[in-house]
Amino acid sequence: MWWSPMVLRPGDQRGLALLEVLVAFAIAAAAVGVVFSGVLDGMRGAGRAARMQEGLSHARSHLAAIGHGQAMRAGETSGDDGGGFSYRLSVVPIAAIPPEGTVRLYAVRIVIGWTEAGQAREVSMVTQRVDAVRSGGPGGGGP
């Protein structure tokens, strides 16, 4: 058996059939759709991460203000934090530290919440703070 190159006859067609072109376009469209979907998901993820980082920044700001310039007060507070964020702050006394309970240890929890794409989101941070007991009791108004 010997090999011979294919000989084209006048009735043979050259080029691509319409069906082949349509299949190529369908494959290309599917590939573009997959890439576009991936890019869109990445952009949404970046937006969520940016919002989460902003929420953490609000939480750090609240924690930095706790106990500076004023006595620690046990209790819960909440409110609007601006920019679509809200906060809930909880301060709970844990223990009095000897001698004679002159220092108190508090558990501090801040929760920052916001709504994104119709879903409630939140981030929370927990820490412990020490405060000296002033005259008049814990968080009292003495010098």
N, C-alpha and C positions, 0 to 999 in steps of 0.2 A: 504494500500500500504506500503510495506516495502522496505527498501533500501538495495541494495546488491552491493558490490564492483565490478568494472568491471573486468571481467575475460579475460585474454589474451589467445588467441588461437594460435596454432602453425603458422597460416598464417598471423597473425597480425604483423605490423611493429613497431619497437621501434626506437626512435630517431627522427631527423628532416629531413624533405623532402628537396630536393635540392632547391625548390622554396622558402621555408622558410629561408634557409641560404642566398640565393640571396637577398631577401627582407631585411634581417638584415644587410647585407653588404651595400646595397643602403642607408639605413637609417643612418648607421655609416658614410658613405662617405659624405652624405648631411650635417651631423652635423660637420664633420671635415672641410668641405668647408665653412660653416658659421663662424666657429671659425677663420679659416685662413683669411677670408675676413675681419673680425673685427680687427684682429691683424695688417693686412696690412694697413687698414684705419687709425688705431692708429699710426702706424709708419709714415705714410705720414703726418698726422696732427702734429706730433711731429717735423718733419722736417720743415714744414711750420712755426710753432711757433718759432723754432730756427732761421730761416732766418729772420722772422719779428723782433725778439729780436735783431739780429745783425743790421738790418736796423735802429731800434730805437737807438741803441748805436752810429751809425754813425751820426744820426740826433742830438743827445745830444752833441756829440763832436763838431759839427759845431756850435751849439748854444752857447756852452761854449766859443768858440773862438771869437765870435762876440763882437767887441768893447773893447777887452782887448789888450792894448798896441798900439792901433791905433784908429783913429777917425772913427766914423760910417759914412758910405758912402751909400747914397740912390742908388738903382739900382738892377739889377739882374745879377747873375753869375751862371754858371753851369759847370759841368765837370765830369770826371771819378773819383770815390771815391775808386777804388780798390776792388778786390774780387767780381767783377761782379755787383757792385753798382754804381749808378750815383747820382748826386745831382743837385738840383736847389735851389738857395738861393735868396730870395727877401727881400729887405730892403726898406720900404716906410715911409717917414716922416708923422707923424700924426698931431702933433701940436708943437708950440713953447710955452714954459711955461714962464710966467712973472717972474721976472721983465725984461722987454725989450728983451724977447726971449733968455735969456742966456742959457736955457736948452731946448733940443728938445726931443720929444717922437717919437720913431720909432716902426712900426709894422714889425716884422721879421718872415718870413715863410721859413721853410726848407722842401723840399720834397726829399726823398730818394727813388730811383726806382731800380728794378731788375727784371730779367726774371726767372720764375720758371715753369718748365714743359710746356714751350711754351706760358705761360701767363704772361703779364706784371703785376707786383705788385708794390705798393708804400705805403709809410707811410709818413705822414707829421706832423710837429709840428709848432705851432704858439705861439709867445710870443711878449712882448713889452719890449723895452729897452730905457733907458734914456741916453743921451749923452750931455755933456756940449758943447756949441757953442764956438769954439776957435776963436781967432782973424783971420780975413780973411774970415769969413762966416762959415756956417755949414760944418763940415768936412774939413775945411780949414787947411792950413798948418802952423798956428801960434804956439807959445809956449804954 
